[in-house]
Amino acid sequence: MRKKTYTSKGEDNVPLNDIGNKELHEKHSVGLEVPEGEKIGRAKVLDQTFMDRLLLEKKIEVRHHVVAEAIYSQAIAAGMFVKTPDMVSVFGYTKKDRYTNALLRYSRTMKGIRESFGLKGERIVNDLIINDRATDKPEKINFLVEILEHLSVTSL
């Protein structure tokens, strides 16, 4: 079944019956996927993170976005964000090296960034990708693009 995709930013060109709320559509770019033959679609926020907005504004390319997503995924796997405890692990039913591999992978990525671009590069990646702090300063965005370009041709 083919899907039609629409985008909207506060426009009334697509009926928004049960798809998100008005504030969501005013604040974000929302992609609406409507399966063929259906009247109710599915809303997908397209600019949820700062990196998504950079991609939509064509300030970064898809390969840069992929690298940023990989770094963000490494941070999540390394336990950088607070999450609810796993009740199964409370009783000892988990692997012993639960954080070791993911934390080492993230640590090596950040060490590589620090060695190639210095502490400033590491801070830029942490601020703009991991902590999702938006900036409008072109020098920071250009430096981030340089880092992401370097990482796209090397391995993470």
Contacts in CASP RR format, 6 or more apart in sequence:
PFRMAT RR
TARGET T0000
AUTHOR 0000-0000-0000
METHOD contacts of the structure
MODEL  1
MRKKTYTSKGEDNVPLNDIGNKELHEKHSVGLEVPEGEKIGRAKVLDQTF
MDRLLLEKKIEVRHHVVAEAIYSQAIAAGMFVKTPDMVSVFGYTKKDRYT
NALLRYSRTMKGIRESFGLKGERIVNDLIINDRATDKPEKINFLVEILEH
LSVTSL
1 35 0 8 1.000
1 36 0 8 1.000
2 36 0 8 1.000
3 33 0 8 1.000
3 34 0 8 1.000
3 35 0 8 1.000
3 36 0 8 1.000
4 33 0 8 1.000
4 34 0 8 1.000
4 36 0 8 1.000
5 31 0 8 1.000
5 32 0 8 1.000
5 33 0 8 1.000
5 34 0 8 1.000
6 13 0 8 1.000
6 14 0 8 1.000
6 31 0 8 1.000
6 32 0 8 1.000
6 34 0 8 1.000
7 29 0 8 1.000
7 30 0 8 1.000
7 31 0 8 1.000
7 32 0 8 1.000
7 46 0 8 1.000
8 14 0 8 1.000
8 16 0 8 1.000
8 25 0 8 1.000
8 29 0 8 1.000
8 30 0 8 1.000
8 31 0 8 1.000
8 32 0 8 1.000
9 25 0 8 1.000
9 26 0 8 1.000
9 28 0 8 1.000
9 29 0 8 1.000
9 30 0 8 1.000
10 25 0 8 1.000
10 26 0 8 1.000
14 32 0 8 1.000
16 22 0 8 1.000
16 25 0 8 1.000
16 32 0 8 1.000
17 39 0 8 1.000
17 40 0 8 1.000
18 40 0 8 1.000
18 41 0 8 1.000
19 30 0 8 1.000
19 32 0 8 1.000
19 40 0 8 1.000
19 41 0 8 1.000
19 42 0 8 1.000
19 43 0 8 1.000
20 30 0 8 1.000
20 43 0 8 1.000
24 30 0 8 1.000
24 43 0 8 1.000
24 45 0 8 1.000
28 45 0 8 1.000
28 46 0 8 1.000
28 47 0 8 1.000
28 48 0 8 1.000
29 45 0 8 1.000
29 46 0 8 1.000
29 47 0 8 1.000
29 56 0 8 1.000
30 43 0 8 1.000
30 44 0 8 1.000
30 45 0 8 1.000
30 46 0 8 1.000
31 43 0 8 1.000
31 44 0 8 1.000
31 45 0 8 1.000
31 46 0 8 1.000
32 41 0 8 1.000
32 42 0 8 1.000
32 43 0 8 1.000
32 44 0 8 1.000
33 41 0 8 1.000
33 42 0 8 1.000
33 44 0 8 1.000
34 40 0 8 1.000
34 41 0 8 1.000
34 42 0 8 1.000
35 41 0 8 1.000
46 52 0 8 1.000
46 56 0 8 1.000
47 53 0 8 1.000
47 56 0 8 1.000
49 132 0 8 1.000
50 128 0 8 1.000
50 129 0 8 1.000
50 132 0 8 1.000
50 133 0 8 1.000
50 134 0 8 1.000
50 135 0 8 1.000
51 60 0 8 1.000
51 65 0 8 1.000
51 68 0 8 1.000
51 69 0 8 1.000
51 72 0 8 1.000
51 128 0 8 1.000
51 129 0 8 1.000
51 132 0 8 1.000
52 65 0 8 1.000
53 134 0 8 1.000
54 60 0 8 1.000
54 64 0 8 1.000
54 65 0 8 1.000
54 141 0 8 1.000
55 61 0 8 1.000
55 62 0 8 1.000
55 64 0 8 1.000
55 65 0 8 1.000
59 141 0 8 1.000
59 145 0 8 1.000
60 68 0 8 1.000
60 144 0 8 1.000
60 145 0 8 1.000
60 148 0 8 1.000
63 148 0 8 1.000
63 152 0 8 1.000
64 145 0 8 1.000
64 148 0 8 1.000
64 149 0 8 1.000
64 152 0 8 1.000
66 152 0 8 1.000
67 148 0 8 1.000
67 151 0 8 1.000
67 152 0 8 1.000
67 156 0 8 1.000
68 129 0 8 1.000
68 148 0 8 1.000
70 156 0 8 1.000
71 109 0 8 1.000
71 125 0 8 1.000
71 129 0 8 1.000
71 130 0 8 1.000
71 151 0 8 1.000
71 156 0 8 1.000
72 129 0 8 1.000
72 130 0 8 1.000
74 102 0 8 1.000
74 105 0 8 1.000
74 106 0 8 1.000
74 109 0 8 1.000
74 156 0 8 1.000
75 81 0 8 1.000
75 106 0 8 1.000
75 130 0 8 1.000
77 102 0 8 1.000
77 105 0 8 1.000
77 106 0 8 1.000
78 99 0 8 1.000
78 102 0 8 1.000
78 103 0 8 1.000
78 105 0 8 1.000
78 106 0 8 1.000
78 107 0 8 1.000
79 99 0 8 1.000
79 102 0 8 1.000
79 103 0 8 1.000
80 106 0 8 1.000
80 130 0 8 1.000
86 94 0 8 1.000
88 94 0 8 1.000
89 98 0 8 1.000
109 151 0 8 1.000
109 156 0 8 1.000
110 122 0 8 1.000
110 125 0 8 1.000
110 126 0 8 1.000
113 121 0 8 1.000
113 122 0 8 1.000
113 125 0 8 1.000
113 147 0 8 1.000
113 151 0 8 1.000
114 121 0 8 1.000
114 122 0 8 1.000
116 147 0 8 1.000
116 150 0 8 1.000
117 124 0 8 1.000
117 143 0 8 1.000
117 146 0 8 1.000
117 147 0 8 1.000
117 150 0 8 1.000
120 143 0 8 1.000
121 143 0 8 1.000
121 147 0 8 1.000
124 140 0 8 1.000
124 143 0 8 1.000
124 144 0 8 1.000
124 147 0 8 1.000
125 144 0 8 1.000
125 147 0 8 1.000
127 133 0 8 1.000
127 135 0 8 1.000
128 134 0 8 1.000
128 135 0 8 1.000
128 140 0 8 1.000
128 141 0 8 1.000
128 144 0 8 1.000
129 144 0 8 1.000
135 141 0 8 1.000
END
